[in-house]
């Protein structure tokens, strides 16, 4: 299997396994509704089986980094979209390693935040920012490439929908359903990543921009691309 195809499968597997992780972990939090705890809270010190969600964050992050690097090679090395996927993946790994202190944001006995909780808050912000920006940037980049144009509009629409959902989540206007809105926002953004990965898998031949130029030149000037 070519490395590019393996990386594309990572772009599908990471979001899928992350979704399975939060679904299972949500259902295992006794005393809380399935969407009553935010995703970060599912990996907190006092969560039940926090290792499930920790693994979900780390697997998603590693898969996204792998996919983002391949995406840069396939589309354009100078494109910011692939870099945003890489940054978002690295931040997801950090979010899983540096956990929140508590499942809930407030409660009796909460006295300040640990250093790893503070790190978690920072990297979560980075992850959200990259996760929202990546599909918007990629959608614009795809629009100018005949091989990727078919994925441009769906990816951008998913990115915009995720941004709207995340804005609602940040406003807290739908409490106590905020956890469900957060899950929707994240799922929409990850679906955009999956669509890009599926498009990479269905391309007739995956080559980098420079390699594509060489392949096109072979017909006119045989022997010029070594």
Residue, then its C-alpha position, 0 to 999 in steps of 0.5 A: x500500500x502506498x504511503x499516501x493511501x495509508x495516510x488517507x486512511x488515517x484521515x478516515x480512521x482518526x475521526x471514526x475512532x475518536x467518535x467511538x471513544x466519546x460515544x462509549x465514554x459518554x455512556x459510561x459516565x454514571x449519574x450524568x446524561x450522555x451529553x452532559x459532560x464536555x469531551x475534555x471532561x470525559x478524559x478528566x481525572x475524576x471521569x470513569x475510565x478516562x483512558x478511553x477518551x485519552x486514547x481517542x484524543x491521541x489517536x485522532x491527533x496522530x492520525x490527523x498529523x499523518x494525514x495533514x503531512x500527506x495532504x500538503x504533499x498532494x495538494x501544495x506544499x505551500x498550502x496552509x490547509x495541510x499545516x492547519x490539519x497538522x497543528x490541530x492533530x498535534x494539539x489534540x494529542x496534547x489535549x489527551x495527555x494534559x487532562x482537565x482536573x474535573x469532568x464538570x467545569x464547576x462544583x464543590x471542592x474545586x480550588x483552582x486549576x492544576x498546571x496540566x489543566x491550564x495547558x489543556x485549556x490552551x491546547x484545546x483553544x489551538x485545536x478548536x481554531x485549527x479544526x475550524x480554519x482547516x476546512x475553510x482554507x482547504x475548501x478554497x484551495x480545492x476549488x482551484x484544483x480540478x482533482x479536488x474541486x468536487x470536495x470544495x463546497x462540501x468541505x467548506x459547508x461543513x466548516x461553516x456549520x461547525x463554526x456556527x455550532x461552536x459559537x453557540x457552544x461558546x455562548x452557553x445559550x443552550x444549556x444544559x445541552x451544551x455538551x451535545x452542541x460541542x459534539x455536533x461542532x466537532x463531528x462536523x469539522x471531523x467529517x470535513x477531514x474525512x471527506x478530504x481523506x476519501x477524496x485522496x483515496x479516490x484520486x486516480x493517482x496521488x502525486x505531489x505538485x512537482x511530480x505532477x509537473x514532471x509527469x505532464x512534461x514527459x509527453x512533450x520532452x521525454x527524458x527531461x524528468x529524471 
